[in-house]
Amino acid sequence: MDDPYQNNVYQQQGTDVVGDNTYSTYGEGGQDGYGYQTDYPPQEEDAASDATEGHDEEDQMYEGEYQGIPHPDEVKAARRAAAAAAREKARAAASGIREEEELADQYEGIMEDCGHGRFQWTLFVVIGLALMADGVECYVVGFVLPSAEKDMCLSNSKKGMLGLIVYVGMMVGAFVWGGLADKIGRRQCLVTALAIHCVFAFLSSFAQGYGFFLFFRLCSGFGIGGSVPIVYTFYSEFLTMDKRGEHLSWLCMFWMMGGLYASFTAWGIIPHYGWGFSMGSEFQFHSWRVFVLVCALPAIGSLVGLMFMPESPRFLLENAKHDEAWMILKKVHDTNWRAKGEPERVFTVSQIKTPKQEDEFIEIQSSTGTAFQRWMVRTMTLVKQVMQNVMSLASADLRLTGLFMAIIWFTMAFSYYGLSVWFPDMIKYLQFEEYESKVKLFHREKVENFHFNFSLENQVHKEGEYINDKFINIEIKSVKFEDSLFENCYFEGISSTQTFFENCTIKNTVFYNTDLWEEKFIDCILENATFLHPKKGCHLNFQEENDILIYLVSFLGSLAVLPGNIISALFMDKIGRINMIGGSMLISAGCTFFLFLSFSQAAIIAWQCLFCGTSVAAWNGIEVITVELYPTSKRATAFGVLNGLCKLAAILSSSIFAAFVGITKVIPILMSFSALVCGGLLALKLPETREKLLL
């Protein structure tokens, strides 16, 4: 029997003639344009029987079949089929790469035809506000803690948890929203994420208990965590190659503006403790809660603006929504050229390539199951697709680059966020040392029948005697009584902080409407002491609690970023991404050694400004190259994973660096230096992408 595969000779073009029969070749046969063979030449009805007449031995059963041994012809056929499948797979992969490149090249040409103008600048402002909201969120909790701890009586451990919980929410949010943006759309995900942030930020301003406030800030961080990966992905898909590096760097300035906005509004609102109202001792709405509400305004502005913005046409093309993408691109074209005074320009594109779809989309009829069951099927399918997209980041062509990017993101974030916590904490520590150096010491004083109607602050009283004295409607801050005697005394309307009684004897004394609870009496002897109507909450309001210097430090640190932002935007496309990242990280590493000279508050502020100004160029380069390294189907997912890793580094470094404040400055400085040098040198190994099309 003749083997039909033996005469099938493949040629790239034309046909081969074997005997009297002609076979269609790759590229011609089949209705879908793929290189599969068409039906073999037709045979007459009795041709097969005529050809085998007189060859009955071939009809005999192969003896090895009884032993389960395949026929040699079957083995050959299987090998040929496997080889054909491998060739087809290779052709399909090559075809897929070519299709991506062709679509990227065509899309680049379309965006060049659309021009850069009013549409891009409008989108720049709208999504820039979302990035600004992310910058604000990083400062909110730090600014409100000094006041919030008084309303909620927060311990040091609770304050630390509140500072970290926002980053936990942002870490999870970056991962989730980045993955969803590659499946259901950039605009839709950004709108949803900002809406969640606004709702829970509003609720947190009214939360009276620590648990609710913590939960609302976690959810608020989860919402705003999606802004960074989606914003850069979204905006990059409306930019041409020659505009991408510069304008993505200008976009980074909104994060700086977020820091300036938060510092300025905190400076103007929080110290005015009376800007609010209270309903008894159960509901307090003071100035810091007003500040929390005001911090949600950038997100609200971005959310409103996004209602008038379209979806990314590049995302739509990736998902085979050709007509929608064409309409949006036409809108971009007409908006830009109309604003430039050329409304007669016509959008000439009529057909845009769309890649093959790899995902399996499930369409469920409304009559199938309950609404909840249909929702569960869709949700689980979406989760599966997102996880598959995440796992695809570890594919052979992306694995090494992804590992380098993960290390660079982590090292940069570890140093930046760690030092961002260390700078203000060091300033507070120096303030505390200066404050303690001015403490007043009273030794063996004896006070009888005296009415204390003035505040006591930063004092230590040792071995004193207080007999028949009255302490009424006063504030006591950082006062310690040691080995003292209180006899027949009366305390009323006392508000205190950092005040303790140690090894004291309290006899026949009444505490009425005070916050001097029994926990503040350490190893004391209480004889006939009475506590009546103790205060609930912490209501001490010293003006110094809202130290203006802390707001000034954050304001100057954010403002110092401006020169670095301008320089990186102007030179991003001239010197390249990897040189920008590597150079900035290595220069920032050198700046960390100046921190050994930080012996005063002014010196710390100066070194902070220097570090922030030099490190921002690296941030800009990292965000630009992350957008350019990954294809459209994985861009937001990869950005989300890397940004989530960045927030994990922020959590770790904030905890580690804060633990060494007041102990040693050597370890934080060496850790920052090592991380920046490692990341900077590794960045020089990345591929340059300034002349790369967005696949």
Secondary structure by P-SEA (a helix, b strand, c coil): cccccccccccccbbbbcccbbbbcccccccccccccccccccccaaaaaaacccccccccccccccccccaaaaaaaaaaaaaaaaaaaaaaaaaaaaaaaaaaaaaaaaaaacccaaaaaaaaaaaaaaaaaaaaacccccaaaaaaaaccccaaaaaaaaaaaaaaaaaaaaaaaaaaacccaaaaaaaaaaaaaaaaaaaaacccaaaaaaaaaaaaaaacaaaaaaaaaaaaaccccaaaaaaaaaaaaaaaaaaaaaaaaaaccccccccccccccccccaaaaaaaaaaaaaaaaaaaaaaccccaaaaaaacaaaaaaaaaaaaaaaaaaaaccccccccccbbbbccccbbbbbbccccccaaaaaaaaaaaaaaaaaaaaaaccccccaaaaaaaaaaaaaaaaaaaaaaaaaaaaaaaaaaaaaaaabbbbccccccccccccccccccccbbbbcccccccccccbbbbcbbbbcbbbbccccccccccccbbbcccccccccccccccccccccccccccccccccccccccccaaaaaaaaaaaaaaaaaaaaaaaccccccaaaaaaaaaaaaaaaaaaccccccaaaaaaaaaaaaaaaaaaaaaaaaaaaaacccccaaaaaaaaaaaaaaaaaaaaaaaaaaccccaaaaaaaaaaaaaaaaaaaaacccccccccc
